[in-house]
Amino acid sequence: SSIAVIGLFSPMLSSQSDHWEKLSIAGHTFHDRFLGAETLDPEIEAFLAAGAPPLVFTLGSFVARQRDTYYRHVAEAAQRLGRRALLLANEDDVAALRATIPGDVHIAAYAPHSQVFPRACAILHHGGAGTTGQALRAGLPQLIMPFLGDQFDNAARLTRLGVARK
């Protein structure tokens, strides 16, 4: 192709064999500073400040089928581990989940990953490009549960790097 391609991912996630002549890897983009990342929602801030670093569960901007089941399973897993958890859910699901999920699980619709991830004990996510970049930036253990597209490839690459499990 005569068209150049810009890769918006970390060069750590690729090998020389992945590159082709017209590929330029620019690194991850970090969007949340444009979405109000300067401050956290006061409820999230209070939850984070009230105890040990939580597990953070997120599907990023991805909305999965059967997400209600996913949210309930991850909340149950955190409870079984005896860990606090911050569950970043689809905004349409927050009220119902808050009413039905007991324990030390805070449920919110959105939180800037750049503000939340560094305060977690581990990040459990879908493996999307933006979330992967922020999780790498936080430098914490990751568990990736891919659903589609590049998420499987991202999970495999992070696993090979030794920074995540899938």
Phi and psi restraints in degrees (value plus and minus 20) as a CYANA .aco file:
   2 SER   PHI    -108.0   -68.0
   2 SER   PSI     -22.2    17.8
   3 ILE   PHI    -111.7   -71.7
   3 ILE   PSI     111.7   151.7
   4 ALA   PHI     -98.3   -58.3
   4 ALA   PSI     130.6   170.6
   5 VAL   PHI    -142.7  -102.7
   5 VAL   PSI     113.1   153.1
   6 ILE   PHI    -125.2   -85.2
   6 ILE   PSI     102.8   142.8
   7 GLY   PHI    -111.9   -71.9
   7 GLY   PSI      98.7   138.7
   8 LEU   PHI    -116.1   -76.1
   8 LEU   PSI      43.0    83.0
   9 PHE   PHI    -170.8  -130.8
   9 PHE   PSI     145.1   185.1
  10 SER   PHI     -89.1   -49.1
  10 SER   PSI     120.0   160.0
  11 PRO   PHI     -82.0   -42.0
  11 PRO   PSI     -39.4     0.6
  12 MET   PHI     -85.2   -45.2
  12 MET   PSI     -41.7    -1.7
  13 LEU   PHI    -109.1   -69.1
  13 LEU   PSI     -19.0    21.0
  14 SER   PHI    -145.3  -105.3
  14 SER   PSI     141.4   181.4
  15 SER   PHI    -136.9   -96.9
  15 SER   PSI     147.1   187.1
  16 GLN   PHI     -79.0   -39.0
  16 GLN   PSI     -52.0   -12.0
  17 SER   PHI     -89.8   -49.8
  17 SER   PSI     -37.5     2.5
  18 ASP   PHI     -98.3   -58.3
  18 ASP   PSI     -38.5     1.5
  19 HIS   PHI    -105.0   -65.0
  19 HIS   PSI     125.7   165.7
  20 TRP   PHI    -143.8  -103.8
  20 TRP   PSI     145.1   185.1
  21 GLU   PHI     -71.8   -31.8
  21 GLU   PSI     -59.2   -19.2
  22 LYS   PHI    -118.7   -78.7
  22 LYS   PSI      -1.9    38.1
  23 LEU   PHI    -115.8   -75.8
  23 LEU   PSI     109.6   149.6
  24 SER   PHI    -142.1  -102.1
  24 SER   PSI     100.0   140.0
  25 ILE   PHI    -111.0   -71.0
  25 ILE   PSI      96.5   136.5
  26 ALA   PHI    -116.2   -76.2
  26 ALA   PSI     -33.3     6.7
  27 GLY   PHI      77.5   117.5
  27 GLY   PSI     148.3   188.3
  28 HIS   PHI     -85.4   -45.4
  28 HIS   PSI     129.5   169.5
  29 THR   PHI    -121.3   -81.3
  29 THR   PSI     123.5   163.5
  30 PHE   PHI    -140.5  -100.5
  30 PHE   PSI      81.2   121.2
  31 HIS   PHI    -106.4   -66.4
  31 HIS   PSI     -42.1    -2.1
  32 ASP   PHI     -87.7   -47.7
  32 ASP   PSI     -35.1     4.9
  33 ARG   PHI     -86.7   -46.7
  33 ARG   PSI     -37.5     2.5
  34 PHE   PHI    -111.6   -71.6
  34 PHE   PSI     -22.0    18.0
  35 LEU   PHI    -134.0   -94.0
  35 LEU   PSI       3.0    43.0
  36 GLY   PHI      68.9   108.9
  36 GLY   PSI      12.5    52.5
  37 ALA   PHI     -95.8   -55.8
  37 ALA   PSI     -25.0    15.0
  38 GLU   PHI     -85.7   -45.7
  38 GLU   PSI     -51.1   -11.1
  39 THR   PHI    -156.1  -116.1
  39 THR   PSI     131.9   171.9
  40 LEU   PHI    -114.2   -74.2
  40 LEU   PSI     134.8   174.8
  41 ASP   PHI     -75.1   -35.1
  41 ASP   PSI     115.4   155.4
  42 PRO   PHI     -76.3   -36.3
  42 PRO   PSI     -53.8   -13.8
  43 GLU   PHI     -86.6   -46.6
  43 GLU   PSI     -61.5   -21.5
  44 ILE   PHI     -87.4   -47.4
  44 ILE   PSI     -63.5   -23.5
  45 GLU   PHI     -78.1   -38.1
  45 GLU   PSI     -65.1   -25.1
  46 ALA   PHI     -83.3   -43.3
  46 ALA   PSI     -61.8   -21.8
  47 PHE   PHI     -82.4   -42.4
  47 PHE   PSI     -67.7   -27.7
  48 LEU   PHI     -82.2   -42.2
  48 LEU   PSI     -57.7   -17.7
  49 ALA   PHI     -96.8   -56.8
  49 ALA   PSI     -35.7     4.3
  50 ALA   PHI    -106.1   -66.1
  50 ALA   PSI     -20.5    19.5
  51 GLY   PHI    -196.2  -156.2
  51 GLY   PSI    -183.2  -143.2
  52 ALA   PHI     -82.2   -42.2
  52 ALA   PSI     133.8   173.8
  53 PRO   PHI     -74.8   -34.8
  53 PRO   PSI     112.0   152.0
  54 PRO   PHI    -108.6   -68.6
  54 PRO   PSI     145.4   185.4
  55 LEU   PHI     -92.0   -52.0
  55 LEU   PSI     119.1   159.1
  56 VAL   PHI    -135.3   -95.3
  56 VAL   PSI     103.8   143.8
  57 PHE   PHI    -130.1   -90.1
  57 PHE   PSI     110.9   150.9
  58 THR   PHI    -171.1  -131.1
  58 THR   PSI     129.1   169.1
  59 LEU   PHI    -125.2   -85.2
  59 LEU   PSI      -6.4    33.6
  60 GLY   PHI      39.1    79.1
  60 GLY   PSI    -158.9  -118.9
  61 SER   PHI    -107.6   -67.6
  61 SER   PSI     -20.9    19.1
  62 PHE   PHI     -99.8   -59.8
  62 PHE   PSI     114.6   154.6
  63 VAL   PHI    -132.1   -92.1
  63 VAL   PSI      92.1   132.1
  64 ALA   PHI    -106.4   -66.4
  64 ALA   PSI     134.0   174.0
  65 ARG   PHI     -87.5   -47.5
  65 ARG   PSI     131.5   171.5
  66 GLN   PHI      35.0    75.0
  66 GLN   PSI      15.1    55.1
  67 ARG   PHI     -83.9   -43.9
  67 ARG   PSI     -49.9    -9.9
  68 ASP   PHI     -78.6   -38.6
  68 ASP   PSI     -63.9   -23.9
  69 THR   PHI     -83.5   -43.5
  69 THR   PSI     -64.1   -24.1
  70 TYR   PHI     -77.2   -37.2
  70 TYR   PSI     -70.2   -30.2
  71 TYR   PHI     -78.8   -38.8
  71 TYR   PSI     -63.4   -23.4
  72 ARG   PHI     -86.3   -46.3
  72 ARG   PSI     -59.7   -19.7
  73 HIS   PHI     -86.3   -46.3
  73 HIS   PSI     -61.9   -21.9
  74 VAL   PHI     -90.3   -50.3
  74 VAL   PSI     -55.2   -15.2
  75 ALA   PHI     -84.3   -44.3
  75 ALA   PSI     -61.2   -21.2
  76 GLU   PHI     -84.0   -44.0
  76 GLU   PSI     -60.5   -20.5
  77 ALA   PHI     -81.4   -41.4
  77 ALA   PSI     -64.3   -24.3
  78 ALA   PHI     -80.8   -40.8
  78 ALA   PSI     -63.3   -23.3
  79 GLN   PHI     -83.8   -43.8
  79 GLN   PSI     -61.2   -21.2
  80 ARG   PHI     -83.8   -43.8
  80 ARG   PSI     -52.4   -12.4
  81 LEU   PHI    -100.3   -60.3
  81 LEU   PSI     -29.3    10.7
  82 GLY   PHI      51.4    91.4
  82 GLY   PSI      10.0    50.0
  83 ARG   PHI    -132.0   -92.0
  83 ARG   PSI     125.5   165.5
  84 ARG   PHI     -88.4   -48.4
  84 ARG   PSI     134.5   174.5
  85 ALA   PHI    -164.9  -124.9
  85 ALA   PSI     123.9   163.9
  86 LEU   PHI    -131.4   -91.4
  86 LEU   PSI      98.2   138.2
  87 LEU   PHI    -128.5   -88.5
  87 LEU   PSI      92.8   132.8
  88 LEU   PHI    -113.2   -73.2
  88 LEU   PSI      84.1   124.1
  89 ALA   PHI    -127.6   -87.6
  89 ALA   PSI     149.7   189.7
  90 ASN   PHI     -83.5   -43.5
  90 ASN   PSI     115.6   155.6
  91 GLU   PHI     -77.8   -37.8
  91 GLU   PSI     -47.6    -7.6
  92 ASP   PHI     -89.8   -49.8
  92 ASP   PSI     -38.2     1.8
  93 ASP   PHI    -122.3   -82.3
  93 ASP   PSI     -31.7     8.3
  94 VAL   PHI     -78.3   -38.3
  94 VAL   PSI     -70.5   -30.5
  95 ALA   PHI     -80.8   -40.8
  95 ALA   PSI     -66.2   -26.2
  96 ALA   PHI     -85.1   -45.1
  96 ALA   PSI     -60.8   -20.8
  97 LEU   PHI     -86.4   -46.4
  97 LEU   PSI     -61.4   -21.4
  98 ARG   PHI     -81.2   -41.2
  98 ARG   PSI     -53.3   -13.3
  99 ALA   PHI     -96.3   -56.3
  99 ALA   PSI     -40.7    -0.7
 100 THR   PHI    -137.8   -97.8
 100 THR   PSI     -36.1     3.9
 101 ILE   PHI    -119.0   -79.0
 101 ILE   PSI      92.8   132.8
 102 PRO   PHI    -105.4   -65.4
 102 PRO   PSI     158.7   198.7
 103 GLY   PHI      72.2   112.2
 103 GLY   PSI    -189.8  -149.8
 104 ASP   PHI    -109.7   -69.7
 104 ASP   PSI      39.6    79.6
 105 VAL   PHI    -141.0  -101.0
 105 VAL   PSI     100.1   140.1
 106 HIS   PHI    -118.3   -78.3
 106 HIS   PSI     112.5   152.5
 107 ILE   PHI    -135.5   -95.5
 107 ILE   PSI     107.9   147.9
 108 ALA   PHI    -159.0  -119.0
 108 ALA   PSI     138.6   178.6
 109 ALA   PHI    -101.9   -61.9
 109 ALA   PSI     -55.3   -15.3
 110 TYR   PHI    -175.9  -135.9
 110 TYR   PSI     124.8   164.8
 111 ALA   PHI    -170.6  -130.6
 111 ALA   PSI     116.9   156.9
 112 PRO   PHI     -82.6   -42.6
 112 PRO   PSI     101.2   141.2
 113 HIS   PHI     -77.8   -37.8
 113 HIS   PSI     -53.8   -13.8
 114 SER   PHI     -85.3   -45.3
 114 SER   PSI     -43.5    -3.5
 115 GLN   PHI    -114.0   -74.0
 115 GLN   PSI     -50.9   -10.9
 116 VAL   PHI    -111.5   -71.5
 116 VAL   PSI     -66.5   -26.5
 117 PHE   PHI     -76.3   -36.3
 117 PHE   PSI     -63.6   -23.6
 118 PRO   PHI     -83.4   -43.4
 118 PRO   PSI     -35.4     4.6
 119 ARG   PHI    -121.1   -81.1
 119 ARG   PSI     -10.8    29.2
 120 ALA   PHI    -113.4   -73.4
 120 ALA   PSI     148.9   188.9
 121 CYS   PHI    -117.1   -77.1
 121 CYS   PSI     -46.1    -6.1
 122 ALA   PHI    -181.7  -141.7
 122 ALA   PSI     136.9   176.9
 123 ILE   PHI    -140.8  -100.8
 123 ILE   PSI     106.1   146.1
 124 LEU   PHI    -136.6   -96.6
 124 LEU   PSI      96.6   136.6
 125 HIS   PHI    -167.0  -127.0
 125 HIS   PSI    -199.9  -159.9
 126 HIS   PHI    -108.0   -68.0
 126 HIS   PSI     -34.4     5.6
 127 GLY   PHI      70.7   110.7
 127 GLY   PSI      -5.2    34.8
 128 GLY   PHI     -86.0   -46.0
 128 GLY   PSI     138.2   178.2
 129 ALA   PHI     -79.5   -39.5
 129 ALA   PSI     -67.7   -27.7
 130 GLY   PHI     -87.0   -47.0
 130 GLY   PSI     -64.7   -24.7
 131 THR   PHI     -86.0   -46.0
 131 THR   PSI     -61.0   -21.0
 132 THR   PHI     -79.1   -39.1
 132 THR   PSI     -64.7   -24.7
 133 GLY   PHI     -80.4   -40.4
 133 GLY   PSI     -65.2   -25.2
 134 GLN   PHI     -87.3   -47.3
 134 GLN   PSI     -57.5   -17.5
 135 ALA   PHI     -86.9   -46.9
 135 ALA   PSI     -61.1   -21.1
 136 LEU   PHI     -81.6   -41.6
 136 LEU   PSI     -62.2   -22.2
 137 ARG   PHI     -81.2   -41.2
 137 ARG   PSI     -54.7   -14.7
 138 ALA   PHI     -94.0   -54.0
 138 ALA   PSI     -44.3    -4.3
 139 GLY   PHI      51.2    91.2
 139 GLY   PSI      10.1    50.1
 140 LEU   PHI    -132.0   -92.0
 140 LEU   PSI     143.0   183.0
 141 PRO   PHI     -79.5   -39.5
 141 PRO   PSI     126.7   166.7
 142 GLN   PHI    -151.2  -111.2
 142 GLN   PSI     123.9   163.9
 143 LEU   PHI    -141.4  -101.4
 143 LEU   PSI     104.9   144.9
 144 ILE   PHI    -132.1   -92.1
 144 ILE   PSI     111.0   151.0
 145 MET   PHI    -140.1  -100.1
 145 MET   PSI      63.3   103.3
 146 PRO   PHI     -89.8   -49.8
 146 PRO   PSI     129.9   169.9
 147 PHE   PHI    -136.1   -96.1
 147 PHE   PSI     -58.2   -18.2
 148 LEU   PHI    -182.5  -142.5
 148 LEU   PSI     151.0   191.0
 149 GLY   PHI      34.6    74.6
 149 GLY   PSI    -155.7  -115.7
 150 ASP   PHI     -90.1   -50.1
 150 ASP   PSI     -28.8    11.2
 151 GLN   PHI     -80.7   -40.7
 151 GLN   PSI     -58.2   -18.2
 152 PHE   PHI     -86.1   -46.1
 152 PHE   PSI     -62.4   -22.4
 153 ASP   PHI     -86.1   -46.1
 153 ASP   PSI     -63.5   -23.5
 154 ASN   PHI     -80.6   -40.6
 154 ASN   PSI     -62.9   -22.9
 155 ALA   PHI     -81.8   -41.8
 155 ALA   PSI     -62.9   -22.9
 156 ALA   PHI     -84.9   -44.9
 156 ALA   PSI     -62.1   -22.1
 157 ARG   PHI     -85.8   -45.8
 157 ARG   PSI     -62.9   -22.9
 158 LEU   PHI     -86.4   -46.4
 158 LEU   PSI     -54.9   -14.9
 159 THR   PHI     -85.9   -45.9
 159 THR   PSI     -64.0   -24.0
 160 ARG   PHI     -82.1   -42.1
 160 ARG   PSI     -54.2   -14.2
 161 LEU   PHI     -92.7   -52.7
 161 LEU   PSI     -36.2     3.8
 162 GLY   PHI      63.7   103.7
 162 GLY   PSI      -2.4    37.6
 163 VAL   PHI    -126.5   -86.5
 163 VAL   PSI     -21.7    18.3
 164 ALA   PHI    -173.5  -133.5
 164 ALA   PSI     145.7   185.7
 165 ARG   PHI    -146.6  -106.6
 165 ARG   PSI     137.7   177.7
